[in-house]
Every structure is written in C-alpha cells, then in structure tokens.
Amino acid sequence: MNSLQDYSIVDLLPESLKKDPFIVALGEAVEKELKEAYREAESLSNFYDVDKLPEPLLDYLAYQKHVDFYEPDLTIEQKRELVKRSNFFHRQKGTPAAVEELIITLFGEGKVVEWFEYEGQPYRFKVVTNNRSVTQEKAEQFLQALNAVKNVRSVLERIELTQAEEMNLYFAGVVHVGDNLTIRQVF
C-alpha cells in the first residue's frame, strides 16, 4: 500500500522545475511540513489507539468527540476510558445503561437501582457502589457527569456506598440433659 510518507514532492516535479534550486528547496520544505502534519493527523485519527496517545492529545480528542463530562483533573486511565466510551454515551444518553457505564468508568464498580426496585418515588433512582476509594470529590465529579447522560426527568436520590466483608463465623452450642439425684442417708 502506498503512503504519503513514501513519496517525495521533488520527485513529482516536472523536469523543467527540478532545475530551479528555489523550487526544489520549496518542494523539500513543503514535503517536510506535510509529512509532519500527516504523522500527527495519523496519530489523532487512530481512535483505536487511545491507549498510546499522550495526555495533551487525549484532551484535544476528548474535546473533539464532545465528551461532556471530561475533567482535566481526572486520572489518565479515566480520561482514556471516557474517550473510548464517548460514542456509547452519545448513543445511550438518557438510559440506565449509560449511567451504569459512567459509574463503572468513574467508580470502578456499581449499579443503578430504579425506583420500582426499592419502592421509591416514581422517576427516581439511586446509585449503589462498594468501591472504598469513592470520595466526596469523586462523587461531585460523578454528579456533574451524571447530568450529561441521565434521563432529564429522572432524579438521583442518593449515592449509597456499601461495604461487604467475607468473614468466617464460628459458633458453638452445648446442650446438657440429665437428672440431678441426691442420695441421702436416713437414720
């Protein structure tokens, strides 16, 4: 397959222009700039290679893909996940699936519990996560991002942080059945 990197502008010039040193120098300068622009455009256009993009280009790509809840202070892993999933978020906006994807991206794990699953008021929901690293700051970031993907009529009631530990439980019991006999000597 032919690539722009394989061609030289000077080689494409007609013979009459190849004799002019100014035109040859101009062609080499233009070629150098075009190849550099091509390399940068190639790295930006490869959306499947988000894991290899440096953070400044990742920020530009997030802006270009209209990631509504992209924050500069997120970790680079979270930024990459948001950019990768931006098409999903745009297609699924307004659905519980989009909210759950957002929870997984920002909190690592969790789920959406709809109002009819916990006998709440209509069009309300809560988010349940058991990630211990959830802080007030992360919850605030999540709330800002939530408004971009949730259904407009739905209202978040609360974010529940649950904790489950697996422990061994030992118990014992004793049952003693018997008769108490008292033997006395009679005189």
C-alpha positions as CSV (number, residue, x, y, z in Angstrom):
1,M,0.0,0.0,0.0
2,N,1.3,3.4,-0.9
3,S,1.6,6.1,1.7
4,L,2.3,9.8,1.6
5,Q,5.5,9.1,3.6
6,D,6.9,7.1,0.7
7,Y,6.7,9.9,-1.9
8,S,8.8,12.9,-2.4
9,I,7.4,16.1,-3.8
10,V,10.6,16.9,-5.6
11,D,10.3,13.6,-7.5
12,L,6.8,14.6,-8.6
13,L,8.0,17.9,-10.1
14,P,8.4,18.2,-13.9
15,E,11.9,18.2,-15.2
16,S,11.8,21.9,-16.1
17,L,11.1,22.8,-12.4
18,K,13.7,20.4,-11.0
19,K,16.4,22.6,-12.5
20,D,15.3,25.6,-10.4
21,P,17.0,25.5,-6.9
22,F,14.4,27.7,-5.3
23,I,11.5,25.4,-6.4
24,V,13.5,22.3,-5.3
25,A,14.1,23.9,-1.8
26,L,10.5,25.0,-1.6
27,G,9.3,21.4,-2.5
28,E,11.6,19.9,0.2
29,A,10.4,22.4,2.8
30,V,6.7,21.7,1.9
31,E,7.3,18.0,1.9
32,K,8.9,18.1,5.4
33,E,5.9,20.0,6.8
34,L,3.3,17.9,5.0
35,K,4.9,14.7,6.3
36,E,5.0,16.0,9.9
37,A,1.3,17.1,9.6
38,Y,0.5,13.7,8.2
39,R,2.2,11.9,11.1
40,E,0.3,13.9,13.6
41,A,-3.1,13.5,11.8
42,E,-2.4,9.8,11.6
43,S,-1.9,9.5,15.3
44,L,-5.1,11.6,16.0
45,S,-7.3,9.7,13.6
46,N,-6.5,6.3,15.0
47,F,-9.3,6.2,17.6
48,Y,-8.5,2.6,18.4
49,D,-5.1,3.6,19.7
50,V,-6.3,5.9,22.5
51,D,-4.1,4.0,25.0
52,K,-1.0,5.2,23.2
53,L,-2.0,8.9,22.9
54,P,-0.2,11.4,25.2
55,E,-2.3,13.3,27.6
56,P,-2.4,16.7,25.7
57,L,-3.6,14.9,22.6
58,L,-6.1,13.0,24.6
59,D,-7.5,16.3,25.9
60,Y,-7.9,17.6,22.4
61,L,-9.5,14.3,21.3
62,A,-12.0,14.5,24.2
63,Y,-12.9,18.0,23.1
64,Q,-13.3,16.9,19.5
65,K,-15.5,13.9,20.5
66,H,-17.7,16.1,22.8
67,V,-17.1,14.2,26.0
68,D,-19.5,16.3,28.1
69,F,-18.2,15.2,31.5
70,Y,-14.4,15.2,30.8
71,E,-12.5,16.9,33.5
72,P,-8.8,17.9,33.3
73,D,-8.1,16.6,36.8
74,L,-9.2,13.0,36.1
75,T,-6.6,10.3,36.0
76,I,-5.2,9.5,32.6
77,E,-6.8,6.0,32.8
78,Q,-10.3,7.5,33.4
79,K,-9.7,10.0,30.6
80,R,-8.9,7.2,28.2
81,E,-11.9,5.2,29.2
82,L,-14.2,8.2,28.8
83,V,-12.8,8.9,25.3
84,K,-13.1,5.3,24.3
85,R,-16.7,5.1,25.5
86,S,-17.8,8.5,24.3
87,N,-19.7,7.1,21.3
88,F,-21.5,4.7,23.6
89,F,-22.5,7.5,25.9
90,H,-23.8,9.7,23.0
91,R,-25.9,6.8,21.6
92,Q,-27.2,5.7,25.0
93,K,-27.9,9.1,26.6
94,G,-31.0,9.0,28.8
95,T,-30.8,5.3,29.6
96,P,-29.8,3.5,32.8
97,A,-27.1,1.7,30.8
98,A,-25.3,5.0,30.1
99,V,-25.5,5.8,33.8
100,E,-24.1,2.4,34.7
101,E,-21.2,2.8,32.2
102,L,-20.5,6.1,33.8
103,I,-20.4,4.5,37.3
104,I,-18.1,1.8,36.1
105,T,-15.8,4.4,34.5
106,L,-15.6,6.8,37.4
107,F,-16.1,4.5,40.4
108,G,-14.9,1.2,39.1
109,E,-18.0,-0.7,40.1
110,G,-21.6,-0.1,41.0
111,K,-25.1,-0.2,39.6
112,V,-28.3,1.8,39.2
113,V,-31.3,0.9,41.3
114,E,-34.5,2.2,39.8
115,W,-37.4,3.5,42.0
116,F,-39.6,0.4,41.4
117,E,-36.8,-1.9,42.7
118,Y,-36.7,-0.3,46.1
119,E,-40.2,1.1,46.4
120,G,-39.1,4.7,45.9
121,Q,-41.0,7.6,44.3
122,P,-41.5,7.4,40.5
123,Y,-38.7,8.5,38.2
124,R,-36.1,8.4,41.0
125,F,-33.1,6.2,41.3
126,K,-30.1,5.6,43.4
127,V,-26.5,4.6,42.7
128,V,-25.0,1.7,44.8
129,T,-21.3,1.1,44.8
130,N,-19.0,-0.8,47.1
131,N,-15.8,0.9,46.0
132,R,-14.0,2.1,49.1
133,S,-12.0,4.7,47.2
134,V,-15.1,6.9,46.5
135,T,-14.5,10.3,48.0
136,Q,-16.6,13.4,48.2
137,E,-14.6,14.8,45.3
138,K,-15.3,11.8,43.1
139,A,-18.9,11.9,44.0
140,E,-19.1,15.6,42.9
141,Q,-17.4,14.7,39.6
142,F,-19.9,11.9,39.1
143,L,-22.8,14.3,39.8
144,Q,-21.6,16.7,37.1
145,A,-21.1,13.9,34.6
146,L,-24.4,12.3,35.5
147,N,-26.4,15.3,34.3
148,A,-24.9,14.7,30.8
149,V,-26.0,11.1,30.5
150,K,-29.1,10.6,32.6
151,N,-32.7,11.0,31.6
152,V,-33.8,14.6,32.2
153,R,-36.9,13.6,34.1
154,S,-35.1,11.2,36.4
155,V,-33.8,12.4,39.8
156,L,-30.9,10.9,41.7
157,E,-32.0,10.3,45.3
158,R,-28.6,9.2,46.7
159,I,-25.3,7.5,46.2
160,E,-25.0,4.5,48.5
161,L,-21.6,3.3,49.5
162,T,-22.0,-0.3,50.7
163,Q,-19.3,-2.5,52.2
164,A,-19.3,-6.2,52.3
165,E,-16.7,-8.3,54.0
166,E,-16.3,-12.0,53.9
167,M,-15.6,-13.4,57.3
168,N,-15.7,-16.8,59.0
169,L,-18.3,-17.1,61.6
170,Y,-17.8,-19.6,64.3
171,F,-20.5,-20.6,66.7
172,A,-21.0,-23.4,69.2
173,G,-23.7,-24.7,71.4
174,V,-23.9,-27.1,74.3
175,V,-27.0,-29.0,75.4
176,H,-26.8,-30.9,78.7
177,V,-29.7,-33.2,79.6
178,G,-29.7,-35.2,82.7
179,D,-31.3,-35.8,86.1
180,N,-30.0,-34.5,89.3
181,L,-30.2,-37.2,92.0
182,T,-29.5,-36.5,95.6
183,I,-28.9,-39.6,97.7
184,R,-29.3,-39.1,101.5
185,Q,-28.7,-41.5,104.3
186,V,-31.7,-41.9,106.5
187,F,-31.2,-42.8,110.3
